[in-house]
């Protein structure tokens, strides 16, 4: 298992996310843009979810 994780880490680095890239956009920037979008989506879902109580 550790060998698998090590090889995945070597292949994908610190981020396992995929994203579309704009023309001329570096891969790192496209991943950052996608991660920000996902964070906003998750925040909206947690704020809009009904809270028991």
Secondary structure, DSSP 4 states (H G I P E B T S, - for coil): -HHHHHHHHHHHTT--------TT--HHHHHHHHHHHHHHHHHHHHHHS----
